[in-house]
Amino acid sequence: MTTVLDVKVKTYPTHAVAKPVAIIPNCAASRHIHFELDGTGPVNLVPPSLDEWPDIELGNADGARRVNLDGITKEEIATWKTGETLLISGTILTGRDAAHKRICDLIAQGKPLPEGVDFKGKFIYYVGPVPAVRDEVIGPAGPTTSTRMDKFVETMLSETGLIGMIGKSERGQQATDSIKKHGAVYLMAVGGAAYLVSKAIKKARVVAFPELGMEAIHEFEVKDMPVTVAVDSQGNNIHLTGPAEWKEKIKQIDFKYIE
């Protein structure tokens, strides 16, 4: 069963590759809405007071660990812990669904990857950036949902030398097991802030599959790009530990219901 949360009838800003008419899902956040209906009637909930939200202060990220990904080792990655904030700098490659399929097809056929594509000791960012305009290095470059790439994780980690992935949303158990098996890591970038993420990208160029347009493989040079460790090298998954932690905290909140 599918519940429609929102419908846009006229126009709405969306991804540049969208068709003229499209259904726009509310992305990963809405997938984590959970509730129960007991059959006693319609549900009316009073929005929780903002006082019950955690206090978050905008600071200068002094508590974040700054990491240079150029020359990073698995030994260094092993020190990162789930939930930790990193500011990453260095060179990363990009790739979404189409690029992953092409890479894995080439590997299955015993063919070399395109010139300029070397994942050994590198991180891949799940993104299809919008082309640059005017003086931009690159257009908005927010992460796409990582779950779609789960089926490629084992091949990428075992065959290419890749040691880390960057995206948004959760990873399935199969992908998490592969991350643990290979001592790799999965980082979450900030979803819904594509323009702001692009400001951390200082250089960008297409290195493979230009015919794929936005899904081509790009090479980015980033500076202090904010990410969170979502699955660490031991397989600890924030999408499992986080909800469990907040479920206990929410139990302590006295929600008010309208009869």
N, C-alpha and C positions, 0 to 999 in steps of 0.2 A: 504494500500500500504506500502511496506517495501523498504527502501533504504539501499543498502549494502555500508557501509563506508570503509570496509577493509576486505581482504581475506588473510588468511595464507594458502599457498598451501603445504609447506613441514612440518616443525616442529615449534612449538612455546611453550614456557613455560606457563603452565596453572595450574588450580587447580588439586590437586593430585588424585581426584576421577573421572577426566574426562576420557571419552572413548578414544581409540586409534585414532579415527577419529571424529572430532567434529567441529561445527561452534562456533566460539568464538565471542559473541557480545561485543561491546565496553562499556558495563556496564552502570551505571546510568548516567554518564556525557553526553553521546551522546543523551540521551532521552530529554535533555533540549536544544537541538539545534533547533532554530526556524528561519524561513525565509519565504519570499513570492516570488513567481514567477509571473510576470505580462504578460508573453507571448511575450515580445519584442525581445527575443534572449537569448543567453547563458549569464550566469552571471560570471563576472570576478571581484573579490574583491582583493584590495590591503591589505595585512595583516596590522593590526593597529600597529603603532609604540609602542615599549616597553615603551616609555615615558608616554603613556596613561594608562598603567597598574598601579594599586595602589602600593605605596611603602610598602613593607613588610620587616621588619627587624627581624632577628633571635635573640631573646633575651633569658633571663633566666626565662621567664614566670612569672615575678613579678606581672603582672596584672591579673593573673589567680587566681581563688579561689580554695584553697586546701580543699578537702572534704574527710572525713572518712565515708565510706558507712556502716561500722559496727555500728549498732544502730541508723542509720539515721531515722528521723521522717518526716512525711508529712508536719509538720509545717516548718521544715528546707527547704524541697524541695520547698515549696511555695515562698521562698525568691529568688529562682533562676529565672533568666529572659532569655527569648529567645535571642540567640546570645552570651550569656556569656560563657567564656572559664573556664572549670573546670579541675583540676588535681585530679582524684579520686584514693583513696586507700581503701583497705579492701577486703572483700570477695564477689565475684559475681559468679553466676551460668551461664552456657551457654545452648543454645538450638537453633536449626534451625527447618526447616519444619517437619522432621520426628519426632523429640522429641516433638514438640508442638502437633502434631496430636495424639501421644500416650498419652500425658498428658491429653488432652481434651477428648479423648475417655475414659480414666479411670474415669475422673470426671463425664462424662455422664452416665457411668455404676455404679456410686456410689461406686467405688473402691478407696482404698487409693493410694497415690503416692508412688513410690519406697522408700525404706529406704534411708535416707540421702538426700532426695529431699524435701526441705522446703523453699518455696518462700516467706514466711511471712516477710515483711519488707526488701525484697531483690531486687536486680536488676538482670535482665537476659541479657546476651550479645549474640546477634545473630552471631554466629561464628561456623565454623567447623575447628578447628585447625589442622594443619599438625603435625603428630607425631614428637616427639623430636628425634634428632640424637646427638650422642656424648654427650657433657656436657650441652646441651640445657635443660631448664626447659620445654619448649614446642616449637614446630616449629612455622612457620609463622601463625599468628592468626588475620588476618584482618576481619573486619565486612562484613557480607553479606547484601544484599538489604532487608530492613525491610518491604517493602510493601507486600511481600509474607506472612508475619506473621500477617497482619492486621485482617484477619478473626478470629484469635485466641485471639485478645487483650481483648475483653470484658470478655470472660471466664477467662482468666488469671488474670485480675485485680479484677474481682468480686468473684472468687472462690478460689484463691490460696494465697491472701494476698500480691501478687507482687506489688511493688510501682514504679518500673522504668524499662526502656528498653534501650538498647544500640545497635546501628546498624549503617547503612548508608542509604542514600537516603530519600525520602519523605514518609510521612504517609498519607493515604487517610482520607477522612472526617469522616468515621465511626470510625476509630481508634483514630483520634484526638478528636472526641466527647467523646469517652470512657475515654481517658486520662483526659479530663477536668472533666467529671462526677465523677471520682474516685480520683481526686487530685493527679494524678500520673505525670510522666515526661518521655520524650523521649530524649535521648542524642545521638549525632552523634559522632562516632569514625572516625579516619582518614582512608579513603578508599585508596587503592593502596599502603599502607605502612605496609603490614602485618608483615614483619620481624621487623620493628621498633616497632610496637605495642607489639610484643611478648617480647621485652626487658623490658616492664613494668610489665610483669607477673613473679612473684617471686616464686610461687608454683602452681602446677597443678596436679589434679587427676581426674579420671573418677568416678562418683558417681552413674550413672544409665545408662541403655541401652547400655552396652559395645558392644553388637552385631551390633550396628549401626555404629561402627567405628568412623570416624571423626564427625559424627552427634550425638554421645553419649553426655549425659549431663556431663559436666566437672565442677569442682569447681576451680576457679582461685583465687589466692591472688595477688592483683595488687598493685603497688606503683606508684603514680603520672602518671596515665594513662590519656593522654590528650583527652578531649571530649568537644563538644559544645552543649549547650542546644538548641535543635531543636524544641521541642514542650513543652512549660512550663505548669505548673499545671492549668493555666487559659485557655489553648487551643490555645495560640498564636503560630503560626506555621511559622518557619523561611523560609520554602519553599514557603510560600505565601508572607510574608512581604519582604523577601530578593529580589526576582525577581522584585517586584514592586519598591523597592528602586533603584535597579540598572538600571531598565528600564528608570527611570527619569534621572539618571546620564549619561547613554549612549546617550540619546537624545542630550546632550550637546557636544558630540564628533563629529567633522567634518570628517566623513569618506570620503575617496576618492574612486571613482569608475572608472574603465577602460571602455571607450565606445567601 
